Amino acid sequence: LWKRLLTVVFETGEPYIFFRDTANRLNPNKHCGMVYSSNLCHEIVQNQSVSTHISETLSEDGTITHVKKSGDVVVCNLGSINLGKVWTKEDLERVVPILVRMLDNVIEMNFYAIKEAEYTNKRYRAIGIGVSNYHYCLVKNGIPWESEGHLRFANSLFERIAYYAIKGSMELAKERGKYPLFDGSDWSKGIFFGRTPEENQRLSQENGNNFDWVGLAEEVKRYGMRNAYLLAVMPTGSTSLIVGATPSTDPIFAKFYKEENMSGILPQVPPEVDKYYWHYKSAYNIDQEWIIRAAAERQKWIDQAQSLNLFIDPEKIDGPTLSRLYTLAWELGLKTVYYCRSKSITDIEECESCAT
């Protein structure tokens, strides 16, 4: 079965891989549900359940009334940070809490065509903060993709985002109240990303951020969290094109390529390619293990998942190598793998929410 799956991945770039055990083990809301699958773009990892039938009655005028108990239908409330503009500790301290507040406002202001979606959204108040322009951020800071420096940077950067997201949600809970299912969650116990406050404190000291995770955990226990889920790295394909950024946490596809859509053919280059031409390395020229290892460092500070793409050259890769990449992703604690993009595969499907 595994060989068959890898063959299909090699030929089509799909199916997407979801490591369900890892997702549920690290689910901060395992006390009130289970994660059965991810979304199309494979960055959303939240509790799901089906609605259940309660009764059906027929009135004298022929009106049939159906009564059912709502299940959990996940809604994607997503926003991304342009790391080409915002990446320092000071900038993230200012911007991330604003993004938390904005996405929480979306939950209140949204139109819900499906009542189950409204019910779930207001019980969990789940949001997803992601990033774009990651490769450009590396390049302008002089960090090669295939380097230990990249791994350290990824860990440090995403700890900053996580810390300020949790703190922002906690401060919002003081103002607006905690999400209804907070009590009993990992958040309520001071367990963040499957680790104790002391473990997070040690990791923070090792990467140089020196955040007070012990103090933050105590505040969260006292005041609660406004949002059940906070972080999810979406593809940002469309918005990255609009603002001239590199998409999500992906390496660049090429130093020059043409993007074709309904508007026509658009030439694309990464930011400041004239200045950093020799610093950019395209995805197909990068050892894919470095992509997975960097994702694993980021995942340490992400409560949901990442739209993680792999990039293969069919003429240079074999079955055992492809198998080893997916096994490594599982071993290092990743929850999902999105597309395995080949030079021969051009049709990439992306949902509208995750394109933001």
Steps between C-alpha positions, in 0.01 A plus 500: 500500500783742589675428171177560312443827682853621422453405135187715479677786680787475252265504202243760612635691800214365713352371731581738783630329812344547844674355807188461710660357814743791526221751438283358777783449748588871472140622472456769770127427509506122520277522809196579286552328167721338240669604177397267217649679201646826378368748244584521130824690559598287800576771755179481706497241780191540718233288666222374274180304550180420310158640582259246650129453431271552800143497373264559209143620545209551260242771573137503383577750224763271354801681644785263580738615772843341527697539823870420514794559733776697334838343449827690461545645150832681477529853360829647374558846650843568354750784471869513414799714598728631225842405638666723245358794697443361849736254666691660789394438858385862533292491180337169587418618851306786341340323201405151622253612773330726244463204264353288781244773569415543131440130447290479816290785361448297182333229707245750631439683172489201266194378311429133566313313230528181707385511863742224599784723387376787717459268798853363465657837429356655814578201723865484401564847353784339306731716289803426285799735487747419223778670307614594151835619358695252712766428238556871440536552876773235506679647200507859620635382836780312325377155606548213250209256479722197546666604825485447874453875524169462317380242752589726792334799332181303426474387861561847641269681256203272554544504874460877484182471296361232733581691818335821387201312356434320830558818698272694265223242532538499879476881513192485278345246738536755780299743291244277325503173691660161438374259235220279640700174489816637664466315831668161477709590195879474488506881507319498836765266642794709379590239238596677177596299189508183707763639738507631855576868568843402627579312179394798290706728724809285440450497123456878503826547686677271255389700195567837659146637530483453878122531520325450833296192412448411866347840570285488186368155591389630839321794337325267256386277787359806677339693214448235231542521123265667255581250224526121511744481208742772391765409245474343154740556210285525187630510138433875439540437127270771365573780747874442472474558125301818558749656744813368331598258776628144505213263591461377856810319629583349160831557325463682170383294204757665273681832467274576206183324390160571351179471701195422289146573619170638370655847468770372268869421533687693769882499525619439857828567679578489874543825697822692429624226269745747345664556839485144631515299177780270617347460847171353379501126442203349320291226657608225260867566576456470877554175686143421609615378840585863583144602414367235737747581778417870483130417512561286808663794677202720417254228604637511856313829539188436288186355658345402166701415186677629189426480129835332442597433140778276374665563164638208300666447166361172359830435324703526822288330766410137564246319716720438807605867508139618480401254772783627720378861466149416617633281780726784614204739506313259728802433723565871553144567613338660198124461479447533125671504161322688222603464134803312379560736210676371191639702213248320283201590720351842429141486623500590870166512681458749782193608694407868511541538878851357505607723210485800733 
